[in-house]
Amino acid sequence: QRLALKGTAALLTILLWLVVTVKEPTEDLVDVVFEPQLDSALVLKDPAPRVRALVAGTRQELLKLTGRPLLITRPIAAGSPDTVVVVVRPADVSIPAGIGIVVRDVEPRSLTLRFERTSSRRVAVRSAVRISADTLVPRFDVPTIRLEPESVQVIGPRQRVSEVEYVTTVRAFIMATDSLPHLVDIDTARLGVRVKPAQVKVQLTPSGS
């Protein structure tokens, strides 16, 4: 019985320590997401720089930052030079609602952003759609694949845009007897550009029609 009482007392001591630790004020360095709000004519040459903030609060409040990061946004106008130095302060850090912490400091205090102008042009769309045979219809004429639109606009850094000769749809399979239109995504993997529209309508029509 004495051992049981001692075990209970030790457990209560540990629980009390945990409660006090969680509610005890502390300071910690946490990552901050920096999101420059760029004009559509600009793109960043380099990845967004890393920013960290020194925050104060209880461990309970700091744990709430998991999945809800601190954020700094900064609008960048189209007329900005190719290189911009952005000064950041603790007051620029946006704290998610419901989290009781204070931002003491940020590092670094200035961020160097390098931009390049975007360009755009229209390129043809090529189909990567595959026609599947219908087992219930063993013999069929191979239909024609029609795309709408047949060209799209690619937007991005001048160099990247100039390297894109055409775009393709993602790989998709449509039954040979299916005459309904399907929306299929444009494959933008590894292109480094945006595509408008991002999807095309694909429809099978009888050959010769």
C-alpha positions as CSV (number, residue, x, y, z in Angstrom):
1,Q,0.0,0.0,0.0
2,R,2.9,2.4,0.8
3,L,4.4,1.6,-2.6
4,A,1.1,2.5,-4.2
5,L,0.9,5.7,-2.3
6,K,4.5,6.6,-3.2
7,G,3.8,5.8,-6.9
8,T,0.7,8.0,-6.9
9,A,2.6,10.8,-5.3
10,A,5.4,10.6,-7.9
11,L,2.8,10.6,-10.7
12,L,1.1,13.6,-9.3
13,T,4.4,15.4,-9.0
14,I,5.3,14.7,-12.6
15,L,1.8,15.8,-13.8
16,L,2.1,19.0,-11.7
17,W,5.6,19.7,-13.2
18,L,4.2,19.2,-16.7
19,V,1.3,21.6,-16.1
20,V,3.6,24.2,-14.7
21,T,6.1,23.7,-17.6
22,V,3.4,24.1,-20.2
23,K,2.1,27.3,-18.7
24,E,5.5,28.8,-17.9
25,P,6.5,31.7,-20.2
26,T,9.3,31.0,-22.5
27,E,11.0,32.3,-25.7
28,D,11.8,30.4,-28.9
29,L,13.0,30.9,-32.5
30,V,10.4,29.8,-35.0
31,D,10.2,29.9,-38.8
32,V,8.2,32.6,-40.5
33,V,6.6,32.2,-44.0
34,F,7.5,35.2,-46.2
35,E,5.1,35.7,-49.0
36,P,5.8,38.6,-51.3
37,Q,2.6,39.7,-53.2
38,L,4.0,40.1,-56.7
39,D,2.5,41.9,-59.6
40,S,1.6,39.5,-62.4
41,A,4.5,41.0,-64.4
42,L,7.1,39.8,-61.9
43,V,8.5,36.5,-60.7
44,L,11.2,35.8,-58.1
45,K,14.5,34.6,-59.4
46,D,15.4,32.8,-56.1
47,P,13.4,31.0,-53.5
48,A,11.8,33.2,-50.8
49,P,14.4,33.8,-48.1
50,R,14.2,32.1,-44.7
51,V,12.9,34.3,-41.9
52,R,12.8,33.5,-38.2
53,A,11.2,35.2,-35.3
54,L,11.9,35.3,-31.6
55,V,8.6,34.8,-30.0
56,A,7.5,34.8,-26.3
57,G,4.6,32.9,-24.8
58,T,3.8,29.7,-22.9
59,R,4.8,26.4,-24.4
60,Q,1.1,25.6,-24.7
61,E,0.7,28.7,-27.0
62,L,3.9,27.9,-29.0
63,L,2.6,24.4,-29.7
64,K,-0.4,26.0,-31.5
65,L,2.0,27.2,-34.2
66,T,2.2,23.7,-35.5
67,G,0.5,23.8,-38.9
68,R,-0.4,27.5,-38.4
69,P,2.9,29.3,-39.2
70,L,3.6,33.0,-38.7
71,L,3.4,35.0,-41.9
72,I,4.9,38.2,-43.4
73,T,3.4,39.6,-46.6
74,R,4.7,42.5,-48.6
75,P,3.2,43.9,-51.9
76,I,5.7,44.4,-54.7
77,A,4.6,46.7,-57.5
78,A,5.2,46.1,-61.2
79,G,7.5,49.2,-61.4
80,S,9.9,47.9,-58.8
81,P,13.6,47.5,-59.8
82,D,15.1,44.1,-60.5
83,T,16.6,44.0,-57.0
84,V,14.6,45.2,-53.9
85,V,15.8,45.2,-50.3
86,V,12.8,44.7,-47.9
87,V,13.1,45.8,-44.3
88,V,11.1,43.6,-41.9
89,R,10.2,44.3,-38.3
90,P,8.5,42.4,-35.5
91,A,5.3,44.3,-36.2
92,D,5.2,42.9,-39.8
93,V,4.7,39.4,-38.5
94,S,1.1,38.2,-38.7
95,I,0.1,35.9,-35.8
96,P,-2.7,33.4,-36.5
97,A,-5.9,34.2,-34.6
98,G,-6.3,32.5,-31.2
99,I,-2.6,32.2,-30.5
100,G,-1.3,34.3,-27.5
101,I,2.3,35.0,-28.3
102,V,4.4,38.1,-28.7
103,V,7.0,38.6,-31.5
104,R,10.2,40.1,-29.9
105,D,12.5,40.2,-32.9
106,V,13.0,38.9,-36.5
107,E,16.0,37.8,-38.3
108,P,17.3,38.8,-40.7
109,R,16.1,42.4,-40.5
110,S,16.4,42.9,-44.3
111,L,15.7,40.7,-47.2
112,T,17.1,41.0,-50.7
113,L,14.7,40.0,-53.4
114,R,15.7,39.6,-57.1
115,F,13.0,39.7,-59.8
116,E,12.7,39.1,-63.5
117,R,10.0,40.2,-65.8
118,T,7.5,37.7,-67.2
119,S,6.4,37.2,-70.7
120,S,3.7,35.1,-72.4
121,R,2.9,33.5,-75.7
122,R,0.5,31.0,-77.2
123,V,1.7,27.5,-77.9
124,A,-0.1,24.4,-79.3
125,V,-1.5,21.7,-77.1
126,R,-0.6,18.0,-77.9
127,S,-2.7,15.2,-76.6
128,A,-1.3,12.4,-74.4
129,V,-4.7,10.8,-74.2
130,R,-4.9,7.1,-74.9
131,I,-7.9,5.4,-76.4
132,S,-8.9,2.2,-74.7
133,A,-10.7,-0.6,-76.4
134,D,-14.2,-1.5,-75.2
135,T,-14.3,-5.2,-74.5
136,L,-18.0,-5.2,-75.3
137,V,-17.3,-3.8,-78.8
138,P,-14.4,-5.8,-80.1
139,R,-14.3,-4.1,-83.5
140,F,-14.4,-0.3,-83.8
141,D,-13.0,2.5,-85.9
142,V,-10.3,4.4,-84.1
143,P,-11.9,7.8,-83.3
144,T,-10.2,11.2,-83.6
145,I,-9.1,13.1,-80.5
146,R,-10.3,16.7,-80.6
147,L,-9.0,19.3,-78.2
148,E,-10.6,22.6,-77.2
149,P,-8.8,24.9,-77.2
150,E,-6.0,23.7,-79.4
151,S,-3.6,26.3,-78.0
152,V,-3.0,27.8,-74.6
153,Q,-1.1,30.8,-73.1
154,V,2.1,30.1,-71.2
155,I,3.3,32.7,-68.7
156,G,6.5,33.0,-66.9
157,P,10.2,34.1,-67.0
158,R,11.2,35.1,-70.6
159,Q,13.8,32.5,-70.9
160,R,11.5,29.7,-69.7
161,V,8.7,30.8,-72.0
162,S,10.9,31.0,-75.0
163,E,12.0,27.3,-74.4
164,V,8.4,26.0,-74.5
165,E,7.5,24.9,-78.0
166,Y,4.3,23.2,-77.1
167,V,2.5,21.7,-74.1
168,T,0.9,18.3,-73.6
169,T,-2.0,17.0,-71.6
170,V,-1.5,14.6,-68.8
171,R,-1.7,10.9,-69.6
172,A,-5.4,9.9,-69.6
173,F,-7.4,7.0,-70.9
174,I,-10.8,7.3,-72.6
175,M,-12.9,4.4,-73.9
176,A,-13.2,4.3,-77.7
177,T,-17.0,4.3,-77.4
178,D,-17.1,7.3,-75.1
179,S,-18.3,10.3,-76.9
180,L,-18.7,12.6,-73.9
181,P,-16.3,15.6,-73.4
182,H,-13.7,15.3,-70.7
183,L,-11.7,18.0,-68.9
184,V,-8.0,17.0,-68.9
185,D,-5.2,18.9,-67.2
186,I,-2.2,20.4,-69.0
187,D,1.0,18.8,-67.8
188,T,3.1,21.6,-66.4
189,A,5.6,19.5,-64.5
190,R,9.1,20.7,-65.0
191,L,8.0,23.5,-67.3
192,G,8.5,26.3,-64.8
193,V,5.7,28.4,-66.3
194,R,1.9,28.9,-65.7
195,V,-0.6,27.8,-68.3
196,K,-4.0,29.4,-69.1
197,P,-6.3,27.7,-69.3
198,A,-4.9,24.9,-67.1
199,Q,-7.3,22.3,-68.7
200,V,-8.6,21.5,-72.1
201,K,-11.8,19.7,-73.2
202,V,-11.0,16.4,-74.9
203,Q,-13.7,14.6,-76.9
204,L,-13.6,11.6,-79.2
205,T,-15.3,11.9,-82.6
206,P,-15.8,9.3,-85.3
207,S,-13.0,9.2,-87.8
208,G,-13.7,11.3,-90.9
209,S,-16.2,13.5,-89.2
